[in-house]
Amino acid sequence: MSKEYDVVVLGAGPGGYVAAIRASQLGLSVAIVEKEYWGGVCLNVGCVPTKSLLKNAEVAHTLQHRGKEFGFSFDNLELDYEAAFKRSRRVSNRLTKGVGFLMKKNGIDTYEGYGTIKDASTLTVALGDGGEETLTYKNLIIATGAHPRAIPGVEIDKEGGRVISYLPAILSDTVPNQVVIVGAGPIGLEFGYVWANYGADVTIVEMLDRLAPLEDPEVSAELAKAYKKLGIKILTDTRVEGIEELETKARIKVSGPDGEQVLDAEQVLVAIGFAPNVEGYGLENIGVTLTERGRFIEVDEQMRTSVPNVYAIGDVTGKLMLAHVGSAMGIVAAEVIAGHETVTLDYKMMPSCIYSQPQVASFGYTEDEAREAGYDVKVSSFPFQPNGKALGMGDTAGFVKLVTDAQYGEILGASMVGPEVTELLPEYTLAHNAELTAEEIARNVHAHPTLSEVLMEAAHGIVGESIHI
């Protein structure tokens, strides 16, 4: 006998569980199916435990390299990465348990097992105990996420292997002595920072021309300066031609501006992006259309797939593979299903963050992108160097760069690198969404001393001149 629901959500990551909660809040009967990670990769083996490790690495960096500046001295400083790892798992476990609580609080039925779509109204769940449940739905939300992409011809994450994705990296309680990281996006940069501060010899290899290649070039340059100071070796414009796993090491053949060279490492972290989880869920049974490029699930602005009562959200759509974007998509999908007023998401204006040190945060157009899009651009940058709070923190590297339309003062985007910029970014995104201008940001009185004053100073630079420079 099947159980009937208004909405069944397949996948309990940041998109899926948020969609389930919102649908329940709107009076719909909801079930959610998850085969492994309640809270998704993000809470279990991604965003959340990584931030815990990054905090440990930041403290380790301060104690090792800046102790004298802050008045600390040690005869025999010991760094215990195993303790850092255990703390990261405690943080993760606390939040994943919270997801279970939220499901119960909102009256959502949970099914732990592998969900397979049988037809446009039926899904079966293969339970861990060998049993099976059949769920009937009026609407289905697919939130199956994505998995790490591998270098063609290179196997990752095999048992005992030296070529890994983020998953074995985040679940290891030891630091490799020597590591090559392939990919200079958020995952590669964050693991590079952690490992380098725990004593690893780190080399980052990036096929494009700079670190964080999707960010403003000036941000990338500031980041590269900081990473080189950490002792991290950086090879940009460099392609991996092959990886050979030997008994005691991996051998990586690369080609770049200086020709071909061979790198030896204890471990290789491949962090070159993600591919959607679309195989094995029965999508072919209902004829869901996939994109020609990347095989993502095609959706419209209301998260509808090609099948009228089937929606898709998060990484599996390839719109913007970030946890907070998946959550926003989940809320839209639930509201559309419930017939509730909702919003249209502008993926170009979504916030993006890298939690390295210095941190990176951005949204909207970079200066170059705005010009290429045909805008008459006005830009203002303001550094953290003269900011009182940054000076007090001893963290003055970086700047805020605000991009506006010269004619109307419309905020087109911002690029930031520096202390806590991931926390500062929402002021600008909110201003954009509320159609505020740079002048209105400049005239908003910011508390002193705060890092947020840098945002105000950059806005003053758009409408006239910055004050403290």
C-alpha positions as a printed Julia matrix, in Angstrom:
469×3 Matrix{Float64}:
  0.0    0.0     0.0
  1.45   3.34   -1.03
  1.5    6.5     1.04
  0.22   9.65   -0.65
  1.72  13.15   -0.39
  1.24  16.55   -1.94
  5.03  16.8    -2.27
  7.84  14.27   -2.19
 11.37  15.67   -2.07
 14.17  13.45   -3.37
 17.35  14.53   -1.56
 17.82  16.19    1.83
 20.61  18.65    1.12
 20.36  22.44    1.61
 17.91  22.63   -1.28
 15.81  19.58   -0.48
 15.27  19.94    3.23
 14.55  23.68    2.93
 12.01  22.97    0.17
 10.35  20.36    2.41
 10.11  22.79    5.33
  8.66  25.58    3.2
  6.12  23.23    1.58
  5.02  22.02    5.01
  4.73  25.61    6.27
  2.35  26.27    3.39
  0.03  23.46    4.46
  1.14  20.68    2.11
  1.7   17.06    3.14
  5.4   16.35    2.6
  7.81  13.43    2.56
 11.55  13.6     2.04
 13.86  10.81    0.9
 17.6   10.71    1.6
 20.03   7.84    1.02
 23.03   9.05    3.03
 23.54  12.65    4.18
 20.75  14.46    6.01
 21.72  18.05    5.41
 23.57  17.09    2.24
 27.23  17.35    1.41
 27.24  20.89    2.81
 26.48  20.04    6.42
 28.17  16.63    6.5
 31.32  16.73    4.4
 31.45  20.17    2.79
 30.78  23.78    3.73
 30.28  23.38    7.47
 33.14  21.07    8.58
 35.48  22.91    6.22
 34.78  26.19    7.98
 35.64  24.56   11.27
 39.0   23.4     9.89
 39.62  26.85    8.41
 39.14  28.46   11.81
 41.67  26.06   13.29
 44.08  26.87   10.47
 43.61  30.61   11.05
 44.48  30.21   14.74
 47.45  28.0    13.84
 48.68  30.66   11.42
 48.43  33.39   14.05
 50.27  31.37   16.68
 53.03  30.25   14.31
 53.65  33.36   12.28
 52.26  36.32   14.21
 52.69  35.38   17.85
 55.33  38.03   18.5
 53.09  40.73   17.01
 50.27  39.82   19.4
 52.51  39.23   22.4
 52.48  35.42   22.48
 55.57  33.24   22.72
 55.97  29.46   22.78
 58.89  27.18   23.45
 57.33  24.12   21.86
 54.12  24.9    20.0
 52.34  21.71   18.95
 49.6   21.63   16.32
 47.21  18.7    16.65
 45.32  18.24   13.39
 43.47  15.24   14.74
 41.91  17.51   17.37
 40.94  19.99   14.65
 39.37  17.16   12.65
 37.38  15.9    15.64
 36.09  19.42   16.31
 34.95  19.67   12.69
 33.0   16.42   13.03
 31.32  17.62   16.23
 30.21  20.81   14.49
 28.88  18.82   11.53
 27.05  16.28   13.69
 25.34  18.99   15.68
 23.89  20.58   12.56
 22.85  17.32   10.9
 20.94  16.34   14.03
 19.27  19.73   13.76
 17.93  18.8    10.31
 16.22  15.77   11.83
 14.67  17.98   14.49
 13.38  20.41   11.85
 11.76  17.56    9.92
  9.89  16.39   13.03
  8.96  19.94   14.03
  7.38  20.56   10.64
  5.56  17.23   10.44
  7.59  15.97    7.46
  7.78  12.2     6.94
 11.36  11.05    6.43
 12.53   7.99    4.51
 16.15   6.86    4.72
 16.97   4.93    1.58
 17.5    5.13   -2.17
 14.63   6.73   -4.04
 13.75   5.69   -7.6
 11.13   7.41   -9.75
  8.76   4.85  -11.28
  6.33   7.15  -13.06
  4.96  10.7   -12.91
  3.2   10.02   -9.6
  5.12   7.19   -7.93
  8.51   6.8    -6.25
  9.89   3.75   -4.46
 12.38   3.85   -1.61
 14.8    0.97   -1.07
 15.24   1.06    2.71
 18.45   0.22    4.53
 16.88  -2.83    6.17
 16.1   -4.4     2.81
 12.48  -3.3     2.76
 10.78  -1.01    0.29
  8.26   1.82    0.56
  6.1    3.14   -2.26
  5.25   6.84   -2.17
  2.6    8.48   -4.34
  2.99  12.19   -5.02
  1.11  15.03   -6.63
  4.4   16.91   -7.03
  8.02  15.8    -6.95
 11.06  17.99   -6.18
 14.36  16.5    -7.36
 17.29  17.66   -5.22
 19.86  14.94   -5.8
 22.92  17.2    -5.9
 26.19  16.55   -7.65
 29.45  14.6    -7.38
 33.1   15.57   -7.99
 34.34  15.65  -11.56
 37.46  13.67  -12.32
 40.29  14.42  -14.72
 39.63  12.34  -17.87
 41.48   9.03  -17.6
 42.23   9.48  -13.88
 40.35   7.52  -11.22
 39.69   9.32   -7.96
 38.82   8.06   -4.49
 39.74   4.44   -5.07
 40.55   2.51   -1.9
 44.12   3.2    -0.82
 44.58   5.61   -3.73
 46.61   8.8    -3.7
 44.31  10.77   -6.0
 41.3   12.02   -4.06
 38.34  14.4    -4.11
 37.23  16.65   -1.27
 35.47  13.71    0.42
 38.45  11.68    1.68
 40.2   15.0     2.36
 37.51  16.27    4.73
 37.22  12.87    6.43
 40.94  12.43    7.08
 42.39  13.16   10.51
 45.89  13.61    9.11
 47.59  16.16    6.86
 49.59  15.03    3.82
 53.26  16.01    3.95
 53.29  16.98    0.31
 50.18  17.64   -1.78
 49.31  18.86   -5.26
 45.89  20.49   -5.56
 44.38  20.52   -9.04
 41.98  23.45   -9.31
 42.15  26.92   -7.75
 38.46  27.39   -7.02
 36.95  27.53   -3.52
 37.62  23.9    -2.57
 41.24  23.9    -3.73
 41.97  27.26   -2.12
 40.38  26.38    1.2
 42.12  23.02    1.56
 45.37  24.66    0.46
 45.09  27.19    3.28
 44.29  24.54    5.9
 47.03  22.12    4.9
 49.71  24.77    4.45
 49.11  26.09    7.98
 49.45  22.57    9.34
 52.84  22.11    7.72
 52.09  20.57    4.34
 54.12  21.38    1.24
 51.32  22.61   -1.06
 51.32  23.21   -4.82
 48.2   24.5    -6.58
 47.81  23.79  -10.3
 45.22  25.82  -12.21
 44.43  25.48  -15.92
 43.26  29.1   -16.23
 45.41  32.19  -15.8
 44.93  32.92  -12.08
 43.72  31.73   -8.7
 39.95  32.06   -8.21
 39.55  32.51  -11.98
 35.86  33.48  -11.77
 36.63  36.46   -9.55
 37.84  39.95  -10.44
 41.51  39.78  -11.58
 42.56  42.25   -8.87
 41.03  39.96   -6.24
 42.9   37.0    -7.69
 46.18  38.95   -7.56
 45.65  39.85   -3.87
 44.87  36.23   -3.07
 47.96  34.99   -4.92
 50.13  37.4    -2.95
 48.81  36.04    0.33
 49.18  32.41   -0.72
 52.74  32.86   -1.92
 53.53  34.46    1.43
 52.21  31.25    3.06
 54.72  29.29    1.02
 52.17  27.77   -1.34
 53.52  27.19   -4.84
 51.19  28.32   -7.61
 51.21  27.08  -11.2
 48.64  28.87  -13.38
 48.03  28.46  -17.11
 49.04  24.89  -16.37
 47.28  21.72  -17.48
 47.51  18.27  -15.91
 48.53  15.84  -18.64
 48.47  12.72  -16.52
 48.8   11.27  -13.03
 50.65   8.07  -12.2
 50.19   6.42   -8.82
 53.34   4.8    -7.48
 53.86   2.79   -4.3
 54.92   5.72   -2.13
 53.76   8.76   -4.1
 51.84  10.14   -7.03
 53.61  11.56  -10.06
 51.83  14.41  -11.84
 52.81  15.43  -15.35
 51.87  19.03  -16.14
 52.42  21.45  -19.0
 52.45  25.22  -18.73
 54.29  28.41  -19.67
 57.64  26.79  -18.79
 56.93  23.63  -20.76
 56.41  20.18  -19.29
 57.41  19.23  -15.76
 56.82  16.43  -13.31
 55.57  16.98   -9.76
 55.81  14.35   -7.04
 53.4   14.35   -4.11
 52.15  12.13   -1.33
 48.61  13.03   -2.34
 46.71  14.73   -5.17
 43.45  16.59   -4.48
 41.32  16.97   -7.61
 39.01  19.98   -7.22
 37.91  20.85  -10.75
 34.16  21.07  -10.3
 31.07  18.89  -10.09
 28.78  16.83  -12.31
 25.05  16.35  -11.6
 23.61  13.25   -9.93
 21.13  12.2   -12.61
 21.93   8.53  -13.09
 20.09   5.77  -11.27
 17.11   7.79  -10.06
 14.67   6.8   -12.82
 14.54  10.18  -14.57
 14.23   8.33  -17.87
 10.96   6.78  -16.64
  9.24  10.16  -16.76
 11.19  11.82  -19.57
 12.83  14.68  -17.69
 14.83  16.77  -20.16
 18.55  17.23  -19.53
 20.76  19.96  -20.96
 22.98  19.05  -23.89
 25.99  20.45  -22.09
 26.68  18.94  -18.69
 23.51  16.81  -18.5
 21.92  19.01  -15.87
 18.15  18.96  -15.37
 16.54  21.78  -17.32
 14.25  24.02  -15.27
 12.38  27.26  -15.83
 12.34  30.24  -13.46
  9.76  28.45  -11.29
 11.96  25.32  -11.03
  9.62  23.29  -13.27
 11.18  20.54  -15.37
  9.81  19.33  -18.69
  7.37  17.17  -16.69
  4.52  19.39  -15.37
  4.41  18.14  -11.75
  8.15  17.56  -11.38
 10.54  20.26  -10.15
 14.31  20.31   -9.72
 16.53  22.48   -7.53
 20.14  22.95   -6.5
 23.29  21.49   -8.01
 21.47  18.97  -10.19
 20.19  21.91  -12.29
 23.65  23.45  -12.73
 22.24  26.96  -12.31
 24.79  27.97   -9.68
 26.28  25.19   -7.61
 26.18  26.81   -4.17
 24.31  25.65   -1.07
 22.51  28.95   -0.47
 21.34  29.04   -4.08
 19.9   25.54   -3.69
 18.01  26.69   -0.59
 16.61  29.72   -2.42
 15.52  27.51   -5.32
 13.85  25.13   -2.88
 11.75  27.9    -1.37
 10.65  29.05   -4.84
  9.69  25.5    -5.87
  7.65  24.95   -2.7
  5.85  28.29   -3.1
  5.02  27.62   -6.74
  3.58  24.21   -5.85
  1.5   25.72   -3.05
  0.24  28.56   -5.27
  1.91  31.09   -2.99
  3.45  34.34   -4.15
  7.15  33.88   -4.85
 10.15  35.57   -6.46
 12.24  35.15   -9.59
 15.86  34.38   -8.81
 18.62  36.29  -10.61
 21.54  33.86  -10.58
 23.95  36.51  -11.78
 23.32  38.5    -8.61
 23.76  35.62   -6.17
 26.51  35.95   -3.54
 29.64  33.85   -3.91
 32.25  33.29   -1.19
 35.66  31.72   -0.65
 36.57  31.26    3.02
 40.32  31.45    2.56
 42.47  34.0     4.36
 42.04  36.63    3.09
 38.4   35.86    2.42
 36.8   36.49   -0.98
 33.21  37.55   -1.6
 31.44  38.82   -4.68
 28.17  39.15   -6.53
 26.94  40.46   -9.83
 29.26  41.81  -12.49
 32.98  42.28  -12.17
 34.3   45.5   -13.67
 35.38  43.71  -16.86
 32.09  41.83  -17.18
 30.05  45.02  -16.77
 32.0   46.75  -19.52
 31.65  43.71  -21.8
 27.88  43.76  -21.13
 27.74  47.31  -22.48
 27.31  49.29  -19.27
 28.79  52.73  -18.8
 30.68  51.7   -15.69
 31.81  53.63  -12.64
 34.04  51.84  -10.16
 35.32  52.66   -6.69
 37.77  50.67   -4.55
 38.68  51.2    -0.93
 41.39  49.26    0.95
 41.22  47.79    4.45
 44.61  49.31    5.29
 43.27  52.6     6.77
 40.27  50.96    8.48
 40.44  51.19   12.28
 38.8   47.83   12.96
 41.03  46.04   10.45
 44.1   47.62   12.01
 42.95  46.53   15.45
 42.47  42.99   14.17
 45.89  43.06   12.56
 44.25  42.06    9.29
 44.55  44.82    6.73
 45.15  43.04    3.43
 42.59  43.49    0.68
 39.93  45.89   -0.52
 36.29  46.37   -1.49
 35.48  47.19   -5.11
 32.02  48.49   -6.0
 30.78  48.48   -9.61
 27.89  50.74  -10.63
 26.17  52.09  -13.7
 27.55  55.6   -14.23
 24.3   57.1   -15.52
 21.81  55.9   -12.92
 23.99  54.83  -10.0
 22.57  51.29  -10.16
 24.68  48.77   -8.27
 25.92  46.18  -10.76
 28.16  44.12   -8.52
 30.96  44.05   -6.01
 34.23  42.2    -5.51
 35.84  41.95   -2.09
 38.95  40.41   -0.64
 39.95  40.87    2.98
 38.87  40.28    6.59
 35.35  38.88    7.05
 34.18  40.03    3.63
 31.85  37.03    3.44
 29.92  38.65    6.3
 30.03  42.13    4.73
 28.69  41.19    1.3
 24.96  41.07    2.21
 24.84  44.86    2.65
 25.55  45.27   -1.04
 23.31  42.41   -2.22
 20.42  43.78   -0.15
 21.05  47.25   -1.55
 20.95  45.86   -5.08
 17.73  43.94   -4.46
 16.13  47.03   -2.91
 17.31  49.14   -5.89
 19.33  51.44   -3.66
 22.12  53.55   -5.13
 25.7   54.06   -4.03
 24.74  57.47   -2.65
 22.18  55.88   -0.32
 24.8   53.44    0.96
 27.27  56.28    1.45
 24.73  58.33    3.42
 23.8   55.37    5.64
 25.74  55.97    8.86
 27.97  53.0     9.66
 29.13  52.35   13.22
 32.76  53.14   13.99
 35.05  51.3    14.16
 33.7   48.5    11.97
 34.89  46.72    8.86
 31.61  47.77    7.21
 32.93  51.33    6.98
 34.98  50.14    4.01
 31.71  49.49    2.15
 30.59  53.03    2.95
 33.92  54.5     1.81
 33.74  52.63   -1.5
 30.22  54.02   -1.99
 31.48  57.55   -1.22
 34.06  56.98   -3.95
 31.27  56.41   -6.47
 29.34  59.61   -5.69
 32.24  61.89   -4.88
 35.4   61.05   -2.99
 36.19  58.59   -0.23
 36.89  60.29    3.09
 39.69  58.37    4.8
 42.2   58.05    2.0
